[in-house]
Amino acid sequence: MLFLILFSGLEFTQLDLWITRHFYDGELHQWIYKESLLAETILHVGGQYFTYISAAGMVICLLASVRSNSAFHHYRRELVYLLVASISGPIIIALLKSSTHIYCPWSLTLFGGDKPYVRLFDYVTDNLKIGHCFPAAHAGSGFTFISLYFFLMLVKPEYKLYGLYFGLALGIVYGASQQVRGAHFFSHDVFSLAVCWFSSLMVFILFFREQLK
């Protein structure tokens, strides 16, 4: 419910647009931070590499857990959960991006582009192309590490909140870096957070429902 209220508030009160206008220079018709070293090179491109390396690390740990003498063997099921939960959010986000008509801020006529401003539940004509911008994939690649909260709940309960904080912090930083570049609205990131949280939760229930009884 909290996610729905926040998302609706951002989209339907024009708060999304108000926030985004701070990063667009209307006189020069350009996004101030679109190609900045921090936002583009370090947090966007570098963040993508971090996600790939982290995913590879999860796979390596899972493969190592197959060996009975491995330190990871006792946590094999938990590692399977971590991998599945960590990729489920980004997969759902990718599927939604391929079917929604919401465009990135930098593509909108409001900000020098040629696309209309479309919100999630707005009516769209049949000839309007898919926007490929909603939800936010890069923020989702950070929020997907919320799966660490559930993973640590099983293997190191005293550290579970650190997993939650890490996933939230990474998603917020990734999301902010894309917002200032004009790639996404704030509401896009909130929706991605909701997708990653609930996908990790649902996979957790699926894997460990007998332990929850």
GIFENBEL-V383116 format. One record per residue. N is the residue number from 1. OMEGA is omega as a letter, one per 20 degrees, with the letter a starting at -180 (NA if undefined). BURIAL is # if it has 24 or more other ideal C-beta (glycine too) atoms within 12 Angstrom, else .. Layout:
n: <N | N>
omega: <OMEGA | OMEGA>
burial: <BURIAL | BURIAL>
//
This chain:
n: <1 | 2 | 3 | 4 | 5 | 6 | 7 | 8 | 9 | 10 | 11 | 12 | 13 | 14 | 15 | 16 | 17 | 18 | 19 | 20 | 21 | 22 | 23 | 24 | 25 | 26 | 27 | 28 | 29 | 30 | 31 | 32 | 33 | 34 | 35 | 36 | 37 | 38 | 39 | 40 | 41 | 42 | 43 | 44 | 45 | 46 | 47 | 48 | 49 | 50 | 51 | 52 | 53 | 54 | 55 | 56 | 57 | 58 | 59 | 60 | 61 | 62 | 63 | 64 | 65 | 66 | 67 | 68 | 69 | 70 | 71 | 72 | 73 | 74 | 75 | 76 | 77 | 78 | 79 | 80 | 81 | 82 | 83 | 84 | 85 | 86 | 87 | 88 | 89 | 90 | 91 | 92 | 93 | 94 | 95 | 96 | 97 | 98 | 99 | 100 | 101 | 102 | 103 | 104 | 105 | 106 | 107 | 108 | 109 | 110 | 111 | 112 | 113 | 114 | 115 | 116 | 117 | 118 | 119 | 120 | 121 | 122 | 123 | 124 | 125 | 126 | 127 | 128 | 129 | 130 | 131 | 132 | 133 | 134 | 135 | 136 | 137 | 138 | 139 | 140 | 141 | 142 | 143 | 144 | 145 | 146 | 147 | 148 | 149 | 150 | 151 | 152 | 153 | 154 | 155 | 156 | 157 | 158 | 159 | 160 | 161 | 162 | 163 | 164 | 165 | 166 | 167 | 168 | 169 | 170 | 171 | 172 | 173 | 174 | 175 | 176 | 177 | 178 | 179 | 180 | 181 | 182 | 183 | 184 | 185 | 186 | 187 | 188 | 189 | 190 | 191 | 192 | 193 | 194 | 195 | 196 | 197 | 198 | 199 | 200 | 201 | 202 | 203 | 204 | 205 | 206 | 207 | 208 | 209 | 210 | 211 | 212 | 213>
omega: <r | r | a | r | a | a | a | r | a | a | a | r | a | r | r | a | a | r | a | a | r | a | a | r | a | a | r | a | r | r | a | a | a | a | a | a | a | a | a | a | a | a | r | a | r | r | r | r | r | r | r | a | r | r | r | r | r | r | r | r | r | r | r | a | r | r | a | a | a | r | a | a | a | a | a | a | r | r | r | r | a | a | a | a | a | r | a | r | r | r | r | r | r | r | r | r | a | a | a | a | a | a | r | r | a | r | a | r | r | a | r | r | a | a | r | r | a | r | a | a | r | r | r | r | a | a | r | a | r | a | a | a | a | j | a | a | a | r | r | r | r | a | a | r | r | r | r | r | a | r | a | r | a | a | r | a | a | a | a | a | r | r | r | a | a | r | r | a | a | r | r | r | r | a | r | a | r | r | a | r | a | a | a | r | r | a | r | a | r | r | r | r | r | r | a | r | a | r | r | r | a | r | r | r | r | a | a | a | a | r | a | a | NA>
burial: <. | . | . | . | . | . | # | . | . | # | # | . | . | . | . | # | . | . | # | # | . | . | # | # | . | . | . | . | . | . | # | . | # | # | . | . | . | . | # | . | . | . | # | # | . | . | # | # | . | # | # | . | . | # | # | . | . | # | . | . | # | # | . | . | # | . | . | . | . | . | . | # | . | . | # | # | . | # | # | # | # | # | # | # | # | # | # | # | # | # | . | # | # | # | . | # | # | . | . | # | # | # | # | # | # | # | # | # | . | # | # | . | . | . | # | . | # | # | # | # | . | . | . | . | . | . | . | . | . | . | # | # | # | # | # | # | # | # | # | # | # | # | # | # | # | # | # | # | # | # | # | # | # | # | # | . | . | . | . | . | . | . | # | # | . | # | # | # | . | # | # | # | # | # | # | # | # | # | # | # | # | # | # | # | # | # | # | # | # | # | # | # | # | # | # | # | # | # | # | # | # | . | # | # | . | . | # | . | . | . | . | . | .>
//
